Amino acid sequence: PPGPLQPHGLPLASCRSFSNNKIQVELDESSGVAMMKFKSPPVNSLSLEFLTEFSISLEKLENNRACRGVIITSAVPKIFSSGLDITEMCGKSVEHYGEFWRAVQEMWLRLYGSSMVTVAAVNGSSPAGGCLVALSCDYRIMAESPKFSIGLNEAQLGIVAPFWFKDTFVNVVGHRIAERSLQLGSLHPAPEALKLGIVDELVPEEKLMERAAAVMAQWLALPDHARQLTKTMMRKAVLDRLVAHREEDIKNFITFVSKESIQKSLRMYMEMLKKRK
């Protein structure tokens, strides 16, 4: 019997979709490729609810034998994801911070450790946690507009990217570029992101999905087991490091984010965002 993925009156029997509030997922069973679109306006912030839906969607696809790859993109114009939702980190209880941070960890463990081919079609700006989502995929294609930028810019907010964000970044661009970019909290415009290797290629925005599908087909042309074992070999040490230090990482986050100085800089950042609107 079909699992939790029910077709929603779609004409194609081979296409199943399941939408949550914030993420829309469509699986084409004939190609084995799912499309995951972030639709949480205005900026696809990674709230607790969003992160939970993201992890559940990945788990559903991972458990579906028909699914071999997933293309991750945004349904919101000009933004891929603005990263972690600051309101989840401001003026809340210690329990809430812990629950939120565990959900951030869970999302990364599932995405970075996924046995599926993961292609990020970055069709807008992608700071901080949005950048982490893209970095966690197997391949990154970005719309070539210089108006769109990507980077782990936590330092600019007075916060620090945790070790597993850093590890993911180092594994993509190498130590020196990651070190400089992280210390400066740089947001790199698309052409610079390509030059530094943060993204693998740039294409005109209107060609992005077509190119993502072509790249996916190229990756899926390989036998799954060989690719999956290779991916595990490359990523296992980094994943294991978070798994081994998960509770300690949550404690560190709670201690850090509860500091009055950090709360103050997050409040200032939120004020600045309000004024920008």
C-alpha positions in Angstrom: 0.0 0.0 0.0 1.2 3.5 -0.7 3.0 5.1 2.3 2.5 8.6 3.6 3.1 10.1 0.1 -0.3 10.4 -1.4 -0.8 11.9 -4.9 -2.9 15.0 -4.6 -5.2 14.6 -7.7 -2.2 14.8 -10.0 -2.8 13.7 -13.5 0.5 11.7 -13.5 0.3 8.5 -11.6 4.1 8.6 -11.4 4.2 11.9 -9.6 3.4 12.1 -5.9 3.4 15.3 -3.9 3.2 16.0 -0.2 3.1 19.5 1.0 3.5 20.7 4.5 3.0 24.3 5.5 6.5 25.5 4.6 7.9 22.9 2.2 6.5 21.5 -0.9 7.7 18.2 -2.1 7.0 16.5 -5.4 8.4 13.1 -6.4 8.6 11.9 -10.0 8.7 8.2 -9.5 9.6 7.5 -13.2 12.9 9.5 -12.8 13.3 8.9 -9.1 13.9 12.6 -8.6 12.1 14.7 -5.9 11.8 18.4 -6.0 11.8 20.1 -2.6 10.7 23.8 -2.6 11.0 26.1 0.4 7.8 28.2 0.6 7.9 30.0 3.9 7.7 33.7 3.0 9.1 36.3 3.4 12.6 34.7 3.5 12.3 31.0 4.2 13.8 31.4 7.8 14.7 28.1 9.4 12.2 28.2 12.3 11.6 25.2 14.5 8.5 24.3 12.5 10.4 24.7 9.2 13.4 22.6 10.4 11.0 19.8 11.7 9.2 19.7 8.3 12.5 19.7 6.5 13.7 16.7 8.4 10.4 14.8 8.1 10.3 15.4 4.3 13.9 14.2 3.9 13.1 11.1 6.0 10.0 10.3 3.9 12.0 10.6 0.7 14.9 8.6 2.2 12.5 5.8 3.1 10.9 5.7 -0.3 12.6 3.2 -2.6 11.5 5.1 -5.6 13.4 8.2 -4.7 17.1 8.4 -5.6 17.7 12.1 -5.7 16.3 15.5 -4.5 16.7 19.0 -5.9 16.4 21.6 -3.2 15.3 25.1 -4.2 13.1 28.0 -3.1 9.5 29.0 -4.1 10.1 32.5 -2.7 11.6 35.0 -5.3 15.2 36.3 -4.7 15.9 34.2 -1.6 17.0 30.6 -1.1 16.9 30.8 2.7 17.9 33.5 5.0 19.1 31.0 7.6 18.2 30.3 11.2 15.1 32.2 12.5 16.5 34.8 14.9 13.2 35.0 16.8 13.8 31.3 17.9 16.9 32.5 19.6 15.7 35.7 21.3 14.0 36.0 24.7 13.0 32.3 24.9 13.5 29.7 27.5 16.5 27.5 27.9 14.3 24.5 27.0 13.2 26.2 23.8 16.8 27.0 22.8 17.7 23.3 23.4 14.8 22.0 21.3 15.5 24.5 18.5 19.2 23.6 18.4 18.5 19.9 18.3 16.2 20.5 15.3 19.1 22.4 13.5 21.4 19.4 14.2 18.8 16.9 13.0 18.3 18.7 9.7 22.0 18.8 9.0 22.6 15.2 10.0 19.9 14.0 7.7 20.9 16.3 4.8 24.6 15.9 5.0 24.3 12.2 5.6 21.6 11.5 3.0 22.1 8.5 0.7 20.2 10.4 -2.0 21.9 12.6 -4.5 21.3 16.2 -3.3 21.5 19.1 -5.7 21.0 22.7 -4.4 19.4 25.0 -7.0 20.3 28.3 -5.3 17.8 30.8 -6.8 18.4 33.7 -4.5 20.5 34.9 -1.6 21.6 32.3 0.9 23.2 33.6 4.1 24.2 31.7 7.2 21.9 28.6 7.8 20.8 28.9 4.1 24.4 28.6 3.1 24.8 25.6 5.3 21.8 23.9 3.6 23.5 24.5 0.2 27.0 23.4 1.4 25.5 20.1 2.8 24.3 19.1 -0.7 26.4 17.1 -3.2 26.3 19.8 -5.8 25.4 23.5 -5.9 24.1 25.5 -8.9 23.5 29.2 -8.3 21.6 31.8 -10.3 24.3 34.0 -11.8 23.0 37.4 -10.6 25.5 39.4 -8.6 22.6 40.6 -6.5 22.4 37.1 -4.9 25.0 36.3 -2.3 25.9 33.3 -0.2 28.1 32.7 2.9 28.4 31.9 6.5 28.1 35.4 7.8 27.4 34.6 11.5 30.4 36.7 12.7 28.7 39.8 11.4 25.8 39.2 13.8 28.2 38.7 16.7 27.5 35.0 16.8 29.8 32.1 15.9 29.2 29.3 13.4 29.5 26.0 15.3 32.2 23.4 14.5 30.1 21.3 12.2 29.1 24.4 10.1 32.8 25.1 9.8 33.7 21.5 8.9 31.1 21.5 6.2 32.5 24.7 4.8 36.1 23.6 5.0 35.2 20.4 3.1 33.8 22.4 0.3 36.3 25.3 -0.1 39.4 24.3 1.9 40.9 25.6 5.1 42.2 29.0 4.1 39.2 30.3 2.2 36.9 29.0 5.0 39.0 30.6 7.7 39.0 34.0 6.1 35.4 33.9 5.1 34.2 32.8 8.6 36.2 35.3 10.5 35.0 38.2 8.3 31.4 36.8 8.2 31.6 37.4 4.4 28.6 37.2 2.1 29.9 36.5 -1.4 28.1 37.6 -4.5 27.4 34.7 -6.9 30.4 35.3 -9.2 32.8 35.4 -6.3 31.1 32.4 -4.7 31.9 30.5 -7.9 35.5 31.7 -7.9 36.0 30.5 -4.3 34.3 27.2 -5.0 31.4 27.8 -2.6 29.1 26.9 -5.6 30.0 24.6 -8.4 28.5 26.6 -11.3 26.4 29.6 -12.2 23.6 29.6 -14.7 21.1 32.2 -15.8 18.2 32.2 -13.4 15.7 31.0 -16.0 17.9 28.0 -16.9 18.5 26.9 -13.2 16.0 24.1 -12.9 16.8 22.7 -16.3 20.5 22.6 -15.4 19.7 21.0 -12.0 17.8 18.2 -13.7 20.7 17.6 -16.1 23.3 17.5 -13.3 21.0 15.1 -11.3 20.7 12.8 -14.3 24.5 12.8 -14.6 24.9 11.8 -10.9 22.1 9.2 -11.1 23.8 7.5 -14.1 26.1 5.8 -11.6 25.2 2.7 -9.6 23.7 4.0 -6.4 25.7 1.7 -4.1 29.1 2.8 -5.4 28.2 6.5 -5.1 26.6 6.0 -1.7 29.5 4.1 -0.2 31.9 6.8 -1.5 29.8 9.6 -0.1 29.7 7.8 3.3 33.4 7.4 3.2 33.9 11.1 2.5 31.4 12.4 5.1 31.3 9.9 7.9 34.0 11.4 10.1 32.4 14.8 10.1 28.9 13.4 10.8 30.3 11.2 13.6 31.9 14.1 15.2 28.6 15.9 15.8 26.8 12.7 16.8 29.5 12.1 19.4 29.3 15.7 20.8 25.6 16.4 20.2 24.6 17.0 23.8 27.7 19.1 24.5 27.0 21.1 21.3 23.4 21.8 22.5 24.7 22.9 25.9 27.3 25.2 24.3 24.6 26.8 22.1 22.3 27.4 25.1 25.1 28.9 27.2 26.2 31.1 24.3 22.8 32.3 23.2 21.6 33.0 26.8 24.3 35.5 27.4 22.9 39.0 27.7 25.6 40.4 25.3 24.5 37.9 22.6 20.8 38.6 23.2 21.5 42.3 22.9 23.3 41.9 19.5 20.5 39.6 18.2 17.9 42.2 19.3 19.9 44.9 17.5 20.1 42.8 14.4 16.3 42.2 14.5 15.7 46.0 14.9 17.9 46.6 11.9 16.0 44.1 9.8 12.7 45.7 10.8 14.0 49.2 9.7 15.1 47.8 6.4 11.6 46.6 5.6 
